Amino acid sequence: YALSKIAGESACMNYFNLYELPAVIVRFHNIYGPRMGFSHVIPELMRKAKKSAVSLEVYSPSHTRAFCYISDAVKAITLLIKSKKALGRIFNIGNDREELAMASLGRKIIDMVNPGLKIRYLGNLPGSPTRRCPDITRIRKTVGFNPQVPLNKGLELTWQWYRKHLK
């Protein structure tokens, strides 16, 4: 997977440099929102919280993540597409302002989805990095991007959709 990403980025940069084909590379960091399926951490925790009668299992509780709501990611892409200063460059797209521990994410989801649940902390998932928080300095300086949707609001919007689609 990582090798294919590197190869793709290299091909884009080569075409940009050799043929002046407009190219901007984006690296997404924990984008979330409605309609993202059920195999990502936020909808997975929402589904588990809804179905459980006792507790929500949270892996890697001390590991931290920063999540970016989909409308902010779309805004970032739009700004980059419209900017000549972005051409031939690589940008992280994410939110660096609300990094939180997985235990805290679990608590937020419990409070929203099934307030009576307890949290059951499990061990760290193998290969899980202790921290994932993007550096978005370059996109901020280049096109003025700043995420606008706070995590609590994004979780509410996401839960509104998933609540209707959980079976």
N, C-alpha and C positions, 0 to 999 in steps of 0.2 A: 504494500500500500504506500509506504513512505517513498519507496523508490519510484513508483509511478508518478507521484506528486512532484518529485524532484525533476524527473525527465520531462514532465509536462511544462513545468515552469522554465526549464532550460530551453525547450523548444520555443516557447512564447518569446523569451528574451532574445534568442537568436534571430527569429523572424522580425522582431522589432528592430534589432540592430542592423540586420542585413538588408531587409526589404522595406523598412519604415512602416511595417504593418502596425497600426495602433494596438497596443497591448498594455493592460494593467493586470497585475496579479493580486488576488485577494486571498487572504488566509482567514477563514472563519473560526471564531472561538466561542463555543458554547452558545450557539444561536438557538432560541426556543420560541414556541408559540403554538397556536392551534394547527391541527392537521399535520403534525410531524411524525405520526405513527406512534407506536407504543414501545419502541426499543431504545429510547433515550431516557436519561435519568429523571427529568421532570415528569413526563407523562407516566413513566413506570412507577414512580413514587405515588403519583396521584391515583393510579389504578390500584395499587396495593393498599393505600390508605382507605379508599372507598370500599374495597372488598373485605378488609379485615375487621374483626370484632374486638380484637385485643390490642395488637401492637403493630407498629410499622418498623420493619427491619431496615436499618441504614448501615450500609457498608462504608468503610473508610471515613468514620465520623469526624476525624480531625483534619482530613484533607480539605483544602479550600478550592473553591471555584468562583468564577465571575461569569454571570450569564447576561446575554444580550437579547432583548426582545426583537422579534422578526421585523417589525416596522422600522426599528433603528438600523438594522442591517440593510434593509432596502434603501433607506435614506443614505447610508454610507456609500452603497454601490452607485446610486444616482449621482451623488456629488462627484465621485471618482470618474464616472463616465463623462461627465460634463467638463472635466478639468484637463486642460492640456498639460498642466504641471504634474499630473499623475502618470502620464505616459511613460512606459518603460520602467516603472517602479513597482515595488512590492509593498502591500499594506495589510496590516492586521485589522480585522473587523471584529469588534467585540465591545465589551463594557468593562472598564477598569475601575469603576467607582464603587461597586457593591460586592466586593469579594467576601465570601462567607464560607464557613465550615459546612460540610455535608450534614452534620448534626443540626445546625441551624436551619438549613434548607428543609430537612425532615420536619422540624418543628413548625415551620411556616406552612408547610403543606398539610400537616395534621390540623393545625388551627383553622385552615380554610375548608378542608375536605371532610374531616371526621374528628371533631374536637375531643372526643372521649378517649382517643387512643393514647397509648404510651409509646415511647420509642425504645426499640431494642437495638442496641449498638452491636454491630458485628465487626469482624476483623477487616483489615485492609485488603482490598482486592489486589491480586498479584499484578504487578506492572502498573498500578495506578500511581501517577505522580502525586506528590504531596501538595502541589500547588499548580493551578492553571489560572493565570490572570494575564491577559494580553497587554503588551505595550502598544498603545494606540497613539503615541506621541506623533508619529509621522503623518497619520491621516488627520489628526487634529491640526497640525501646523500647515499641511498642504491644502486642505479643503474646508477646514473649520468644523469638522465633524465632532459632535458631542452627543452621546446617547441621551435620550430624553425620557424614556419609559423606565420608571423606577421598578425594581424587582417585584415589590408587592403588587403594583398595578399590573405588570406583565403576567404574574402568576394568576391574578384574578381573571384576566382576559383569557388566558390559556385554560383555566379551570372551567370557565363558562362553556367553552367548546367541548372539552373532554367530558364534562358531566353529561352532556347530551349524547355522547357517542360511546360511553362505556357500556358494555353489556354484562 
